[in-house]
Amino acid sequence: MKTILAAALAALALPTPALADVELIKNGSFESNTVADGSRQWIFYSGLTDWTWQNRLGSNNFQYNWTEVASPGTADNASAGGNLTVYGPFPKTSPDGGDFIMADADPQFNGALYQTVSGLTVGQEYTLNFWQAAGQAVNKVGPTTELWKVTFGNQTQYSDMFSLPQGGVGDWQKQSMSFVASGTSQLLTFLAIGTPGGQPPIAMLDGVSLKEYHPPVGGVPEPSTWAMMIMGFGAVAGVMRRRPRNAARTA
């Protein structure tokens, strides 16, 4: 009986099995590129891997997707190249560290950045995390707004919106969104959106991560754990029922 009771208590004490925490985004920190430290480069020429960008062409083959890959400390440095220098002082790095994306959020010049995500389970909930920041192009006037439009498959959500005064700086802030997969492979798209046109609002992006959602530790146990717990409760209850009768016989 003691052996049964010990086994039952051990079953009750079993922890919930560890759950896989697989990262589904490739190059989510934007570190794989050919941009030299201390410089910025248009995304068309940056050698950024695993991501594709909307190629908006205007007259004379002019590129209308004004997005850059920026190395640390270059967002407010006019000598770093590119065309999206913002008012400073702007944080040297994001909390994710390393390179990041700077995108013109003016609807006349913005362009999508996207990646096909594979290995999804239909009906599974996924958590998307990323860091965002914002600023305004130097020598421009008036307040601005900036945010990211995020689309995953057929679902669209929007990040928190920055509302900045002229020349203001929107420090890095973490964003978290939940999506449910409707296919085994889906397109994840980021599009910077801002106002007003002509006074470029600039949106920054870094640390993109997508993983399966799992309940917090101590949440709902796995089915196998439930079965062992039920057996444990049954064994303990059986022992408790026998004790009064044994005590009566002894008396």
C-alpha positions as CSV (number, residue, x, y, z in Angstrom):
1,M,0.0,0.0,0.0
2,K,2.8,2.4,0.8
3,T,4.3,1.7,-2.6
4,I,1.0,2.5,-4.3
5,L,0.6,5.7,-2.3
6,A,4.2,6.8,-3.1
7,A,3.6,6.1,-6.8
8,A,0.4,8.1,-6.7
9,L,2.0,11.1,-5.1
10,A,4.9,10.9,-7.6
11,A,2.4,11.1,-10.4
12,L,0.8,14.2,-9.0
13,A,4.2,15.8,-8.7
14,L,5.1,15.2,-12.4
15,P,5.8,18.5,-14.2
16,T,4.1,19.4,-17.5
17,P,6.3,18.1,-20.3
18,A,8.5,20.8,-21.9
19,L,7.1,22.3,-25.1
20,A,9.2,23.0,-28.2
21,D,10.0,26.6,-28.8
22,V,10.9,26.7,-32.4
23,E,11.7,30.0,-34.1
24,L,10.0,30.2,-37.5
25,I,11.4,33.5,-38.8
26,K,14.7,33.5,-40.7
27,N,17.0,36.5,-40.2
28,G,14.5,38.2,-37.9
29,S,17.2,40.5,-36.5
30,F,18.3,41.6,-40.0
31,E,21.9,40.8,-39.3
32,S,22.6,38.8,-42.5
33,N,23.4,41.6,-45.0
34,T,26.3,43.3,-46.7
35,V,25.9,46.7,-45.1
36,A,29.1,47.9,-43.5
37,D,29.2,49.0,-39.9
38,G,28.7,52.7,-39.5
39,S,26.6,53.0,-42.7
40,R,23.0,52.6,-44.0
41,Q,22.1,51.2,-47.4
42,W,18.9,51.1,-49.5
43,I,17.3,47.7,-49.1
44,F,17.6,47.0,-52.8
45,Y,21.4,47.0,-52.5
46,S,21.8,45.7,-48.9
47,G,22.2,42.0,-49.5
48,L,19.5,41.3,-46.9
49,T,18.8,37.6,-46.9
50,D,15.5,35.7,-46.3
51,W,13.3,38.8,-46.9
52,T,11.7,40.1,-50.0
53,W,10.7,43.7,-50.6
54,Q,8.1,45.3,-52.8
55,N,9.8,46.8,-55.8
56,R,7.8,50.0,-56.5
57,L,9.0,51.7,-59.7
58,G,8.1,55.1,-60.8
59,S,9.0,57.2,-63.9
60,N,12.6,56.7,-65.1
61,N,12.8,53.5,-63.1
62,F,12.9,55.5,-59.8
63,Q,12.6,53.3,-56.7
64,Y,9.6,54.1,-54.6
65,N,10.2,51.7,-51.8
66,W,12.2,54.0,-49.5
67,T,13.5,51.4,-47.0
68,E,17.0,51.0,-45.6
69,V,19.0,48.6,-43.6
70,A,20.8,50.5,-40.9
71,S,23.8,49.5,-38.7
72,P,23.9,50.6,-35.1
73,G,24.2,54.4,-34.4
74,T,23.4,55.5,-38.0
75,A,19.7,56.5,-37.7
76,D,20.5,60.1,-36.8
77,N,23.9,60.3,-38.6
78,A,23.7,62.1,-41.9
79,S,27.1,61.0,-43.0
80,A,26.1,57.3,-42.8
81,G,24.7,57.3,-46.3
82,G,21.1,56.6,-47.4
83,N,18.4,59.2,-47.3
84,L,16.4,58.5,-44.2
85,T,18.4,60.4,-41.5
86,V,16.1,61.2,-38.5
87,Y,16.3,63.9,-35.8
88,G,18.3,62.8,-32.8
89,P,19.4,61.8,-30.4
90,F,18.2,58.4,-31.5
91,P,19.1,55.2,-29.6
92,K,22.3,53.6,-31.0
93,T,20.8,50.1,-31.0
94,S,17.5,48.5,-30.5
95,P,17.0,46.1,-27.5
96,D,17.5,43.3,-30.1
97,G,20.9,44.8,-30.9
98,G,22.7,45.1,-34.2
99,D,21.2,46.1,-37.5
100,F,17.6,47.2,-38.0
101,I,15.2,48.4,-40.7
102,M,14.3,52.1,-41.4
103,A,11.3,52.7,-43.6
104,D,9.7,55.8,-45.0
105,A,6.1,55.5,-43.8
106,D,4.8,58.1,-46.3
107,P,2.2,56.2,-48.4
108,Q,3.8,57.7,-51.6
109,F,7.2,56.1,-50.8
110,N,6.5,53.1,-48.5
111,G,6.9,49.5,-49.6
112,A,6.2,46.1,-48.1
113,L,8.8,43.9,-46.5
114,Y,7.8,40.2,-46.4
115,Q,8.8,36.6,-45.8
116,T,7.1,33.3,-46.5
117,V,6.8,31.3,-43.2
118,S,6.7,27.5,-43.5
119,G,6.2,24.6,-41.1
120,L,2.9,26.0,-39.7
121,T,0.1,23.9,-38.3
122,V,-3.4,24.8,-39.5
123,G,-5.5,26.0,-36.5
124,Q,-2.5,26.6,-34.3
125,E,-2.1,29.9,-32.6
126,Y,1.2,31.7,-33.1
127,T,2.8,34.7,-31.3
128,L,4.5,37.4,-33.3
129,N,7.0,39.6,-31.4
130,F,9.0,42.5,-32.7
131,W,10.5,45.9,-31.7
132,Q,9.4,49.2,-33.3
133,A,10.6,52.8,-33.1
134,A,10.0,56.0,-35.0
135,G,11.4,59.4,-36.0
136,Q,11.1,62.2,-38.5
137,A,13.4,63.0,-41.4
138,V,15.7,65.9,-40.6
139,N,14.9,69.3,-41.9
140,K,11.2,68.5,-42.1
141,V,8.5,70.2,-40.1
142,G,5.3,69.4,-38.3
143,P,4.1,66.5,-36.1
144,T,4.1,62.9,-37.5
145,T,2.5,59.5,-36.8
146,E,4.0,56.1,-37.5
147,L,2.9,52.5,-37.2
148,W,3.4,49.1,-38.8
149,K,0.6,47.3,-40.7
150,V,1.3,43.5,-40.2
151,T,-0.4,40.9,-42.3
152,F,-0.1,37.1,-41.7
153,G,-2.0,35.0,-44.3
154,N,-5.4,36.6,-44.4
155,Q,-5.2,38.3,-41.1
156,T,-4.1,41.9,-40.5
157,Q,-3.2,43.8,-37.4
158,Y,-1.6,47.2,-36.6
159,S,1.1,48.0,-34.1
160,D,0.7,50.8,-31.5
161,M,0.9,54.2,-33.2
162,F,3.5,56.8,-32.4
163,S,2.3,60.4,-32.3
164,L,5.5,62.6,-32.4
165,P,6.0,66.3,-32.3
166,Q,8.1,67.9,-34.9
167,G,11.6,66.3,-34.8
168,G,10.4,63.9,-32.1
169,V,11.9,60.5,-31.3
170,G,9.9,57.4,-30.6
171,D,12.1,55.1,-28.5
172,W,12.0,51.3,-29.1
173,Q,9.0,49.5,-27.8
174,K,8.0,45.8,-28.0
175,Q,5.0,44.7,-29.9
176,S,3.2,41.3,-29.5
177,M,0.4,39.9,-31.7
178,S,-1.4,36.6,-32.0
179,F,-2.4,34.9,-35.3
180,V,-4.0,31.6,-36.1
181,A,-2.6,29.7,-39.1
182,S,-5.0,28.9,-41.9
183,G,-2.3,27.1,-44.0
184,T,1.0,25.3,-43.6
185,S,2.8,28.1,-45.3
186,Q,1.8,31.8,-45.1
187,L,3.2,35.2,-46.0
188,L,4.2,37.6,-43.2
189,T,4.2,41.2,-44.4
190,F,5.3,44.5,-42.7
191,L,4.3,47.8,-44.2
192,A,5.2,51.2,-42.6
193,I,2.3,53.6,-42.5
194,G,2.5,57.3,-41.4
195,T,1.4,60.8,-41.8
196,P,1.7,63.4,-43.1
197,G,3.0,62.9,-46.7
198,G,5.9,65.0,-47.7
199,Q,7.2,65.4,-44.1
200,P,8.6,61.9,-43.9
201,P,7.5,59.9,-40.9
202,I,10.1,57.1,-40.4
203,A,9.3,53.7,-38.8
204,M,12.0,51.3,-37.5
205,L,11.7,47.5,-37.1
206,D,13.9,44.9,-35.5
207,G,13.8,41.5,-33.7
208,V,11.0,39.8,-35.6
209,S,10.1,36.5,-34.0
210,L,7.3,34.0,-34.6
211,K,6.7,31.0,-32.4
212,E,3.8,28.7,-31.5
213,Y,1.7,30.0,-28.6
214,H,1.6,27.8,-25.5
215,P,-0.2,28.4,-22.2
216,P,2.0,29.8,-19.4
217,V,3.8,27.3,-17.2
218,G,1.3,26.0,-14.7
219,G,-1.5,26.2,-17.2
220,V,-3.5,23.3,-18.6
221,P,-1.5,20.1,-18.5
222,E,-1.0,17.7,-21.4
223,P,-3.5,14.8,-21.8
224,S,-0.9,12.3,-20.7
225,T,-0.3,14.3,-17.5
226,W,-4.0,14.5,-16.8
227,A,-4.3,10.7,-17.0
228,M,-1.5,10.2,-14.5
229,M,-2.9,12.8,-12.2
230,I,-6.4,11.1,-12.3
231,M,-4.8,7.7,-11.5
232,G,-2.9,9.4,-8.6
233,F,-6.1,10.9,-7.2
234,G,-7.9,7.6,-7.4
235,A,-5.1,5.8,-5.6
236,V,-5.0,8.3,-2.8
237,A,-8.8,8.3,-2.5
238,G,-8.7,4.4,-2.2
239,V,-6.1,4.6,0.6
240,M,-8.1,7.2,2.5
241,R,-11.3,5.1,2.3
242,R,-9.6,2.0,3.7
243,R,-8.1,3.8,6.8
244,P,-11.3,4.1,8.9
245,R,-12.2,0.4,8.5
246,N,-8.8,-0.7,9.5
247,A,-8.9,1.5,12.5
248,A,-12.3,0.0,13.6
249,R,-11.0,-3.5,13.3
250,T,-7.9,-2.7,15.4
251,A,-10.2,-1.3,18.2
